Amino acid sequence: MTVQDVRDVLLWCLIINVGLLLWWFLVFSLAHDWVYRIHGRWFTLSEERFDAIHYLGMAIFKIAIFMFNIVPYIALLIVG
């Protein structure tokens, strides 16, 4: 596997992960009440706690995208 192949894989991973993050944000913001009702059936959560959990999850996912996709992609651009 060449450096170019790894860069291509990282780029596609980045595109897919950002797409998932945007989908999560859109579903969370546009269908908030529906998602809260579904999760409310399974777990006893206040709406504030539910929002905080999703906000934290999105933040952790965004940090993971930076650490595992963007930074290695930029490093490979610099190296080769």
C-alpha positions as CSV (number, residue, x, y, z in Angstrom):
1,M,0.0,0.0,0.0
2,T,1.5,3.3,-1.0
3,V,1.3,6.7,0.8
4,Q,-1.2,7.9,-1.8
5,D,-3.5,4.9,-1.1
6,V,-3.4,5.7,2.7
7,R,-4.1,9.4,1.9
8,D,-7.1,8.4,-0.2
9,V,-8.4,6.1,2.5
10,L,-8.1,8.8,5.1
11,L,-9.8,11.3,2.8
12,W,-12.7,9.0,2.3
13,C,-12.9,8.3,6.1
14,L,-12.9,12.0,6.7
15,I,-15.8,12.6,4.2
16,I,-17.9,9.7,5.6
17,N,-17.3,10.8,9.3
18,V,-18.1,14.4,8.6
19,G,-21.2,13.3,6.8
20,L,-22.2,11.2,9.8
21,L,-21.6,14.1,12.1
22,L,-23.7,16.4,10.0
23,W,-26.5,13.8,9.8
24,W,-26.4,13.4,13.6
25,F,-26.6,17.2,14.0
26,L,-29.4,17.6,11.5
27,V,-31.5,14.8,13.0
28,F,-30.8,16.1,16.5
29,S,-31.7,19.7,15.7
30,L,-34.7,19.1,13.3
31,A,-36.2,16.0,15.0
32,H,-35.2,16.7,18.6
33,D,-38.6,16.0,20.2
34,W,-39.0,12.7,18.3
35,V,-35.5,11.5,19.2
36,Y,-36.1,12.5,22.8
37,R,-39.4,10.6,23.0
38,I,-37.7,7.5,21.6
39,H,-34.8,7.6,24.0
40,G,-37.3,8.6,26.8
41,R,-38.9,5.2,26.5
42,W,-35.6,3.4,27.1
43,F,-34.0,5.7,29.6
44,T,-35.1,8.1,32.3
45,L,-33.5,11.3,31.2
46,S,-34.4,15.0,31.6
47,E,-34.4,17.0,28.4
48,E,-31.4,19.0,29.6
49,R,-29.4,15.8,30.3
50,F,-30.4,14.3,27.0
51,D,-29.2,17.5,25.2
52,A,-25.9,17.5,27.2
53,I,-25.2,13.8,26.3
54,H,-25.7,14.4,22.6
55,Y,-23.7,17.6,22.6
56,L,-20.8,15.8,24.4
57,G,-21.1,12.9,22.0
58,M,-20.9,15.2,19.0
59,A,-17.9,17.0,20.5
60,I,-16.0,13.7,21.2
61,F,-16.8,12.5,17.7
62,K,-15.5,15.8,16.2
63,I,-12.3,15.5,18.2
64,A,-11.9,11.9,17.1
65,I,-12.3,13.0,13.4
66,F,-9.5,15.5,13.9
67,M,-7.2,13.1,15.7
68,F,-7.8,10.0,13.4
69,N,-8.6,11.5,10.0
70,I,-7.5,15.1,9.6
71,V,-4.1,15.1,11.4
72,P,-2.8,11.9,9.8
73,Y,-4.0,13.1,6.4
74,I,-2.2,16.4,6.8
75,A,0.9,14.6,8.0
76,L,0.9,12.4,5.0
77,L,0.5,15.4,2.7
78,I,3.5,17.0,4.3
79,V,5.6,13.8,4.2
80,G,4.9,12.6,0.7
